[in-house]
Amino acid sequence: MRDPILLTPGPLTTSLATKVAMLNDWGSWDAEFNALTAGVCRRLVAIVDGGAGFVCVPMQGSGTYAVEAAIGTLLPRDGKLLVLVNGAYGERMAKLTRTMGRALSVLDFGETHPVEPAQVAAALATDPAITHVGVIHCETSTGMLNPLEEVARVVEAAGRRLIVDAMSSFGVLPLSARDLAFDAVIASSNKALEGVPGMGFVLARKDALLAAKGNAHSLSLDLHDQFVYMSETGRWRYTPPTHVVAALAAALDQYDAEGGRLGRLARYEGNCARLLAGLAALGLKPFLPSALQAPVIVTVLAPSHPGYAFPELYERAKASGFILYPGKLTELDTFRVGCIGAIGSAEIDGALAAIGQALGAMFSDTQPDQR
Ligand SMILES: *Cc1c(COP(=O)(O)O)cnc(C)c1O
């Protein structure tokens, strides 16, 4: 029996080759494992055209641990972060900054609007205390793509530093150190690279990271310490997620074989277009206009039929072998369907058939209001 297909933003469906890569035990001090980590890091830097000016610092844990490590380390104790918010992940970045007691300012654009670069420029002009800006590339809670290049230009022009949460877009959407200035890009093993969950990583500008000694509020989330230890010994500072690293190395082999970023983008765009067309045929509407829709995850407006309830849709789709994702909007009833993972047109078609069947059954069980 095959596992259910995960139409979620991660963890997501992984290939057999990626799963098989986890069948070995690795010694965490062993030279072979150190070489595996070094190879993964080198390839991650190359994905953003980082070159010699950038380093990859892997961090045990989920993506949020890496975000918290990046901000806690790169933001000086007397620095101030401006977080650009238009969904749950922007809110999370603000919350973790507040939790660690650093100065914070928030520009909230609301869930239905992309980040507005002109407003960022205005905020930077009014508040000279702001040293860094945090932005979410693809706001996974809605699927919205933010205008990263424009934001980066505004931040650079204002002489401030940029920290990018590119968790769900990394390796798929354009993000190159040749095109935009950033101090850190943060992502994780279990999103568009199609690895398994267990490690985040920060691609940091080397001079910014080396200047960040002593900033961290936390021992285990000290990115500078992790980097220095790793560069001196080749080893992770504390117990590494060995199987996760091995799976990510295998996932990166498949990424390269698919044609790297452009190959993966083409498959995800195909998945997303097929999904949107199929949803429309079922009478379902996406939350976002297509210009703002990243080919990562689609937020769908819940049908207004009285027979609709997400928990029942979820159970019925799961019985057909497909795991859907709940909505995360505060004001609208929605659900989400992911386009990423080791899936293609067959899985998207299967998911659409499962959703259509589930809704058909739910709607025929309930008569619409008779008035
Ligand atoms: C997945 C994700 C994260 C990290 O979430 P975790 O649950 O900690 O892995 C952060 N930001 C964005 C935009 C994400 O999509």
The ligand as an SDF file (V2000), in Angstrom:
LIG
                    3D

 15 15  0  0  0  0  0  0  0  0999 V2000
    7.2280   26.0620    6.5750 C   0  0  0  0  0  0  0  0  0  0  0  0
    7.5490   27.4740    6.7690 C   0  0  0  0  0  0  0  0  0  0  0  0
    8.2740   27.9200    7.8990 C   0  0  0  0  0  0  0  0  0  0  0  0
    8.7920   27.0070    8.9760 C   0  0  0  0  0  0  0  0  0  0  0  0
    7.8310   26.2310    9.5490 O   0  0  0  0  0  0  0  0  0  0  0  0
    8.2490   24.9700   10.4230 P   0  0  0  0  0  0  0  0  0  0  0  0
    6.9320   24.3950   10.8120 O   0  0  0  0  0  0  0  0  0  0  0  0
    9.0410   25.4350   11.5600 O   0  0  0  0  0  0  0  0  0  0  0  0
    9.0570   24.0780    9.5260 O   0  0  0  0  0  0  0  0  0  0  0  0
    8.6030   29.2550    7.9800 C   0  0  0  0  0  0  0  0  0  0  0  0
    8.2360   30.1230    7.0220 N   0  0  0  0  0  0  0  0  0  0  0  0
    7.5500   29.7440    5.9340 C   0  0  0  0  0  0  0  0  0  0  0  0
    7.2140   30.7560    4.9000 C   0  0  0  0  0  0  0  0  0  0  0  0
    7.1780   28.4140    5.7700 C   0  0  0  0  0  0  0  0  0  0  0  0
    6.4980   28.0290    4.6710 O   0  0  0  0  0  0  0  0  0  0  0  0
  1  2  1  0
  2  3  1  0
  2 14  2  0
  3  4  1  0
  3 10  2  0
  4  5  1  0
  5  6  1  0
  6  7  2  0
  6  8  1  0
  6  9  1  0
 10 11  1  0
 11 12  2  0
 12 13  1  0
 12 14  1  0
 14 15  1  0
M  END
$$$$
